[in-house]
Amino acid sequence: MPTADRLTIPLGEAIFSLRAIRRLKPDPIPDADLRGILEAAIRAPNGGNMQPWHFVVVKDAALRAQLGTLYHEAWWAKRHDAGIRGPEDLPRRYHPAVTTLHAQVEEQVHELFGIPPTAQVVYCIPLGYPRGRFGPNQRKPLTEVCSYNHWGTAPPWR
């Protein structure tokens, strides 16, 4: 069955129930499901339809562990750049939407996965099945995170 036919959840439900899950079960994702995820990913909008991406799927546990160590180092390097020296300095509820690698580990990641120097690692996205229980997501009200025409100008729906 084609990937598009397997994705039957209504768009609104998918958007409003989406969670950023950081605790994952060790269960492997079947290759057919990975292919479906990537088939959807390559349809993302991109400037001039250049399709500048290349995905590296890392299923090898030892490689994932090495990447995890490097990613942890990169995460703290980015926090240090922002003046955060340790967990005690993190703002309450610190939860970046997306993080990229820090230049400090970029070369090591390229070497680990055989990535050519002309390519840039933009994101590392963990995939897996959620571990634990998760309730509805919590978001600030739109009126707190949206301006109208200029920063700080309240939108008309406020």
N, C-alpha and C positions, 0 to 999 in steps of 0.2 A: 504494500500500500504506500503510495507517495506520501512524503512528509506532510505536505499541506493538508492532505485528507485526514491525517492523524491528529492535527491540531484543531480540536473542535470546541475548546472553551471560548465563550464569548469574550470579545476584546475588553469590554468594561470590567468583567470579572477578573481577567488576567491582570489588568493594570491596577485595579483597586485591592487586589489580594496579594500582590507581589511582596515578598519579604526578602531582605538581605540576610541569608542564613550563613553563619560562620561556623556552626557546629555540624559536621557532616559524618554520616556513617561511613565505615570503610568499604561498604559494598561497591563493587565495580559497576560502572555504567556500561551497558551493552554497546558494542560498536555501532549497531544500527541506530541507537538513540543518539550517540555522539554525532554520527553522520547527519541525522535530522537536525540537531542543534546547529551544526555548522552550515547546513543547507539554508537554514533560516538566517544565520549570521551574515552570510555573503550577500544577502539581499538588502543590507543596511545602506542607507543613503551615503554617498561619498562624492566629494567634489569632482565634477567633470567625468563622473563614472570611471575614474582611474582605477578603482579597485586595488588600492595600494597594500592590501593586507596579505599576510601569510600566517596561518595558524600552526602552532606546534602543540599537539595533543600529547600530554605526558602521562602515560599509564604506568610506567615503571616506578615502583614504590621507592627504590633507592634514589632515582633522579628527583622524584617529588620531594623526598626528604632533604636532599641537597638544595633544591630550589627554596624550600621552606626556610632553611637556615639563611640563605642569601636574602630572601624576601623580608625576613625578620630584621636583618641588618639594615636593609634599605628603608624599611618602615621607620626604624628609630633614627636613621640618618636624616630623613625628611622631618621628623619631629624636632631633632636637634637644630636643624636649619630654622625652625620656627620658634626656637628658644625653649623648647620642652626638653628637659634633661632626663626625666624619668616618669614613672607612672603617677607619682604624686603631683606632677605639674600638668597632667592632662586635665582639660576642662571636664566638668561633669557631663556625662553623656557624649563624650567625644566619639563621633562616628562619621568618618569621611565617606562620601558617596563612592568615590573611585580613587585608588592610588596608583601611581606608576612607580617604576623602579627608580632608585637614586643612582646617579652617575657612579657612585662609589662601588656598586656591585655590577654595573652593566657589562663590563668586560668579562667578568667571571660567568655571568649567565650566558653570554655569547659563546664562551668556550665550552660550557657544560652541555649545550644543545647543538653546537656546530652552526650557530647563526652567523651569517656573513657580516662583516663590519659595515656593509652598506645598509643593513637593516636595523631598525630601532625597535626595541621592546617597548611597547606602549602600555599594555595591560597584562596582568596575570589574573585570570579569573578561575577560581576553584569551582568545580562542578561536583555535585553529589546529591545524595538523598539526605534530607534533614534528620538530625539526631535530636531527640527531645521533643518537647511540646512548645508550640508557638501560638500565641493569641494574635488578635488583630494588630496591624502595625500602628504605631503612633506617629503622627506628623503634626507639625506646627500648623496653625490655621493659615490659609492662603494669604489672608490680610497681613500676616506678620512677615511673609517672605516675598511679597510681590509689590512692585511700585508701578505707577502708571505714567508713561512718557518720560519721567525723570525719577531718579533714585529718591525715595522718601515721600513721593507724592502718592497719597492714598488712591487706590483704584475706586471706581464709582460703586462697586458692589460692597464696599466697606460699610 
